[in-house]
Amino acid sequence: MQIFTDTTAPAANANDAPKPAMRQFEAGKTYSTRSIGDHNCIISVTVARRTAKTIITSEGKRLRVSPGWAGEAETVKPWGRYSMCPVITA
């Protein structure tokens, strides 16, 4: 009786692939988005400096940074959190 052991590595699949790094807000850059209700209204945020969990805008407002829906980029809500609030993505 022979016992065979499989010494080969398991087959790689798409779930084992390394994920790209999350895009982060950078100091000195301006990020913007458009309003849901009025396409001509553009909301912009200029990042003056940042910590690990917050950004401080050029106006001195402190905004909490959160990961995006798919974990691809950081997001902030400059006008607070409500049903149709603008969300700015890094």
N, CA, C and O of each residue as an XYZ file, in Angstrom:
360
protein
N       0.835     -1.167      0.000
C       0.000      0.000      0.000
C       0.888      1.241      0.000
O       1.807      1.363      0.810
N       0.596      2.167     -0.929
C       1.350      3.413     -1.027
C       0.474      4.575     -0.576
O      -0.711      4.638     -0.901
N       1.066      5.480      0.168
C       0.359      6.682      0.596
C       1.029      7.873     -0.088
O       2.228      8.107      0.065
N       0.244      8.597     -0.826
C       0.762      9.758     -1.534
C       0.379     11.020     -0.771
O      -0.764     11.180     -0.341
N       1.316     11.880     -0.615
C       1.031     13.183     -0.008
C       1.263     14.258     -1.054
O       2.225     14.209     -1.821
N       0.406     15.181     -1.068
C       0.500     16.272     -2.040
C       1.409     17.352     -1.476
O       1.063     17.997     -0.486
N       2.545     17.554     -2.084
C       3.499     18.553     -1.599
C       3.460     19.835     -2.431
O       4.248     20.749     -2.191
N       2.568     19.909     -3.387
C       2.472     21.112     -4.200
C       1.632     22.150     -3.484
O       0.778     21.812     -2.665
N       1.874     23.399     -3.791
C       1.119     24.495     -3.191
C      -0.303     24.490     -3.735
O      -0.523     24.091     -4.878
N      -1.269     24.926     -2.935
C      -2.638     24.981     -3.440
C      -2.751     25.980     -4.590
O      -1.998     26.951     -4.667
N      -3.679     25.727     -5.454
C      -3.875     26.603     -6.608
C      -4.319     27.986     -6.125
O      -5.165     28.106     -5.238
N      -3.742     29.010     -6.716
C      -4.092     30.381     -6.351
C      -5.425     30.745     -6.999
O      -5.696     30.384     -8.144
N      -6.235     31.452     -6.256
C      -7.480     31.955     -6.831
C      -7.536     33.468     -6.662
O      -6.646     34.063     -6.054
N      -8.554     34.072     -7.187
C      -8.663     35.539     -7.183
C      -8.754     36.102     -5.771
O      -8.317     37.230     -5.543
N      -9.304     35.361     -4.821
C      -9.445     35.865     -3.461
C      -8.119     35.928     -2.721
O      -8.007     36.648     -1.729
N      -7.120     35.196     -3.176
C      -5.822     35.184     -2.526
C      -4.902     36.297     -3.020
O      -3.831     36.514     -2.453
N      -5.307     36.993     -4.058
C      -4.473     38.052     -4.619
C      -4.365     39.208     -3.629
O      -5.338     39.516     -2.942
N      -3.204     39.853     -3.542
C      -3.066     40.986     -2.623
C      -3.941     42.147     -3.069
O      -4.063     42.422     -4.263
N      -4.549     42.827     -2.100
C      -5.417     43.956     -2.410
C      -4.563     45.206     -2.585
O      -3.548     45.365     -1.908
N      -4.972     46.096     -3.493
C      -4.225     47.344     -3.645
C      -4.386     48.201     -2.402
O      -5.373     48.072     -1.678
N      -3.438     49.058     -2.155
C      -3.481     49.929     -0.979
C      -4.649     50.905     -1.079
O      -5.008     51.349     -2.170
N      -5.235     51.233      0.066
C      -6.351     52.175      0.106
C      -5.839     53.586     -0.211
O      -4.831     54.024      0.342
N      -6.542     54.290     -1.104
C      -6.184     55.671     -1.412
C      -6.460     56.527     -0.179
O      -7.509     56.389      0.450
N      -5.533     57.402      0.165
C      -5.664     58.231      1.348
C      -5.612     59.703      0.982
O      -5.032     60.092     -0.031
N      -6.239     60.520      1.840
C      -6.177     61.961      1.666
C      -4.752     62.427      1.937
O      -4.084     61.922      2.839
N      -4.296     63.395      1.148
C      -2.942     63.924      1.285
C      -3.008     65.409      1.584
O      -3.819     66.130      1.004
N      -2.157     65.862      2.485
C      -2.106     67.278      2.852
C      -1.732     68.118      1.642
O      -0.866     67.741      0.852
N      -2.394     69.263      1.504
C      -2.110     70.183      0.412
C      -2.948     69.974     -0.838
O      -2.918     70.811     -1.740
N      -3.691     68.885     -0.913
C      -4.514     68.609     -2.098
C      -5.956     69.035     -1.853
O      -6.426     69.080     -0.716
N      -6.647     69.348     -2.949
C      -8.057     69.709     -2.906
C      -8.872     68.587     -3.535
O      -8.560     68.119     -4.630
N      -9.917     68.163     -2.835
C     -10.808     67.100     -3.300
C     -12.203     67.691     -3.428
O     -12.578     68.574     -2.657
N     -12.978     67.206     -4.404
C     -14.300     67.779     -4.610
C     -15.292     66.725     -5.085
O     -14.919     65.644     -5.542
N     -16.573     67.082     -4.960
C     -17.666     66.256     -5.443
C     -18.807     67.185     -5.828
O     -18.777     68.375     -5.512
N     -19.807     66.650     -6.504
C     -20.969     67.447     -6.886
C     -22.152     67.109     -6.008
O     -22.257     65.998     -5.489
N     -23.038     68.065     -5.844
C     -24.240     67.879     -5.043
C     -25.203     66.932     -5.753
O     -25.287     66.926     -6.981
N     -25.924     66.137     -4.977
C     -26.917     65.235     -5.560
C     -28.089     66.022     -6.138
O     -28.609     65.679     -7.200
N     -28.500     67.073     -5.442
C     -29.672     67.840     -5.865
C     -29.406     68.866     -6.949
O     -30.300     69.164     -7.741
N     -28.192     69.417     -7.007
C     -27.860     70.461     -7.978
C     -26.490     70.155     -8.562
O     -25.472     70.301     -7.886
N     -26.469     69.731     -9.816
C     -25.217     69.317    -10.451
C     -24.224     70.467    -10.568
O     -23.021     70.227    -10.676
N     -24.696     71.697    -10.550
C     -23.807     72.848    -10.667
C     -23.144     73.213     -9.337
O     -22.213     74.018     -9.317
N     -23.603     72.641     -8.246
C     -23.041     72.910     -6.925
C     -21.875     71.949     -6.684
O     -22.075     70.737     -6.599
N     -20.676     72.483     -6.575
C     -19.481     71.672     -6.360
C     -18.974     71.922     -4.942
O     -18.729     73.064     -4.556
N     -18.821     70.855     -4.178
C     -18.337     70.936     -2.808
C     -16.869     70.543     -2.822
O     -16.521     69.461     -3.295
N     -16.002     71.417     -2.305
C     -14.564     71.158     -2.302
C     -14.011     71.222     -0.889
O     -14.491     71.985     -0.051
N     -12.995     70.410     -0.639
C     -12.295     70.391      0.640
C     -10.802     70.392      0.344
O     -10.312     69.551     -0.410
N     -10.078     71.341      0.942
C      -8.630     71.371      0.827
C      -8.052     70.864      2.142
O      -8.351     71.410      3.204
N      -7.232     69.833      2.078
C      -6.653     69.225      3.271
C      -5.408     70.007      3.671
O      -4.429     70.060      2.926
N      -5.456     70.616      4.864
C      -4.298     71.346      5.369
C      -3.315     70.385      6.025
O      -2.112     70.443      5.774
N      -3.845     69.496      6.873
C      -3.026     68.467      7.509
C      -3.920     67.321      7.905
O      -5.145     67.426      7.841
N      -3.306     66.217      8.318
C      -4.102     65.060      8.679
C      -3.444     64.270      9.797
O      -2.239     64.359     10.034
N      -4.284     63.494     10.476
C      -3.809     62.514     11.443
C      -4.239     61.156     10.898
O      -4.684     61.059      9.755
N      -4.109     60.117     11.705
C      -4.477     58.783     11.224
C      -5.972     58.665     10.956
O      -6.378     57.951     10.039
N      -6.812     59.367     11.757
C      -8.260     59.208     11.627
C      -9.014     60.486     11.272
O     -10.233     60.442     11.102
N      -8.337     61.603     11.156
C      -9.013     62.861     10.826
C      -8.197     63.654      9.809
O      -6.993     63.457      9.644
N      -8.910     64.561      9.132
C      -8.227     65.568      8.311
C      -8.650     66.924      8.835
O      -9.762     67.078      9.341
N      -7.779     67.905      8.720
C      -8.086     69.277      9.090
C      -8.057     70.076      7.795
O      -7.052     70.094      7.084
N      -9.178     70.740      7.498
C      -9.283     71.485      6.247
C      -8.551     72.810      6.357
O      -8.119     73.201      7.442
N      -8.413     73.495      5.242
C      -7.754     74.802      5.235
C      -8.573     75.835      6.004
O      -8.035     76.862      6.419
N      -9.879     75.574      6.202
C     -10.740     76.460      6.996
C     -10.674     76.130      8.484
O     -11.293     76.824      9.291
N      -9.935     75.084      8.865
C      -9.784     74.702     10.262
C     -10.810     73.701     10.755
O     -10.840     73.388     11.945
N     -11.645     73.195      9.872
C     -12.665     72.215     10.265
C     -12.037     70.823     10.347
O     -11.290     70.414      9.458
N     -12.350     70.107     11.420
C     -11.839     68.750     11.620
C     -12.888     67.754     11.139
O     -14.030     67.781     11.597
N     -12.498     66.868     10.207
C     -13.417     65.888      9.628
C     -12.895     64.480      9.887
O     -11.708     64.199      9.722
N     -13.799     63.612     10.293
C     -13.449     62.204     10.561
C     -13.326     61.457      9.242
O     -14.204     61.549      8.384
N     -12.236     60.718      9.084
C     -11.987     59.919      7.884
C     -12.538     58.513      8.118
O     -12.339     57.928      9.183
N     -13.231     57.981      7.116
C     -13.730     56.606      7.217
C     -13.391     55.865      5.925
O     -13.228     56.488      4.876
N     -13.287     54.548      5.996
C     -13.012     53.788      4.767
C     -14.219     53.822      3.843
O     -15.358     53.881      4.308
N     -13.978     53.786      2.551
C     -15.064     53.796      1.577
C     -15.837     52.496      1.581
O     -15.512     51.571      2.324
N     -16.866     52.429      0.746
C     -17.744     51.260      0.692
C     -16.999     49.981      0.395
O     -17.225     48.968      1.058
N     -16.130     50.003     -0.571
C     -15.419     48.790     -0.972
C     -14.022     48.718     -0.359
O     -13.264     47.797     -0.661
N     -13.678     49.670      0.489
C     -12.359     49.676      1.094
C     -11.261     50.112      0.147
O     -10.089     49.814      0.377
N     -11.623     50.817     -0.919
C     -10.641     51.244     -1.905
C     -10.043     52.609     -1.591
O      -8.889     52.881     -1.923
N     -10.843     53.474     -0.941
C     -10.381     54.833     -0.679
C     -11.054     55.389      0.569
O     -12.138     54.954      0.957
N     -10.386     56.360      1.188
C     -10.957     57.026      2.354
C     -12.048     58.000      1.914
O     -12.025     58.500      0.789
N     -13.006     58.268      2.809
C     -14.075     59.210      2.522
C     -14.282     60.136      3.711
O     -13.959     59.788      4.846
N     -14.830     61.332      3.438
C     -15.250     62.272      4.482
C     -16.600     62.856      4.093
O     -16.949     62.907      2.914
N     -17.354     63.295      5.092
C     -18.649     63.948      4.884
C     -18.541     65.361      5.447
O     -18.750     65.568      6.642
N     -18.211     66.348      4.583
C     -17.896     67.695      5.070
C     -19.073     68.447      5.681
O     -18.857     69.344      6.496
N     -20.303     68.116      5.317
C     -21.471     68.840      5.837
C     -22.230     68.015      6.868
O     -23.379     68.330      7.177
N     -21.623     66.981      7.398
C     -22.300     66.136      8.363
C     -22.912     64.922      7.695
O     -22.770     64.701      6.493
N     -23.607     64.132      8.527
C     -24.171     62.872      8.034
C     -25.695     62.973      8.000
O     -26.341     63.103      9.040
N     -26.258     62.913      6.804
C     -27.707     62.890      6.610
C     -27.991     62.170      5.306
O     -27.062     61.755      4.613
N     -29.260     62.017      4.964
C     -29.647     61.113      3.875
C     -28.996     61.417      2.530
O     -28.618     60.484      1.821
N     -28.853     62.672      2.156
C     -28.276     62.994      0.845
C     -27.004     63.846      1.014
O     -26.732     64.736      0.208
N     -26.243     63.563      2.057
C     -25.045     64.354      2.328
C     -23.966     64.113      1.265
O     -23.856     63.012      0.726
N     -23.175     65.142      0.969
C     -22.080     64.939      0.027
C     -20.977     64.100      0.668
O     -20.646     64.286      1.840
N     -20.420     63.190     -0.097
C     -19.333     62.333      0.362
C     -18.142     62.573     -0.565
O     -18.243     62.394     -1.779
N     -17.029     62.973      0.013
C     -15.827     63.226     -0.777
C     -14.882     62.043     -0.609
O     -14.590     61.612      0.506
N     -14.418     61.536     -1.725
C     -13.549     60.362     -1.753
C     -12.123     60.756     -2.120
O     -11.912     61.600     -2.991
N     -11.155     60.150     -1.462
C      -9.732     60.430     -1.766
C      -9.391     59.947     -3.161
O      -8.250     60.090     -3.602
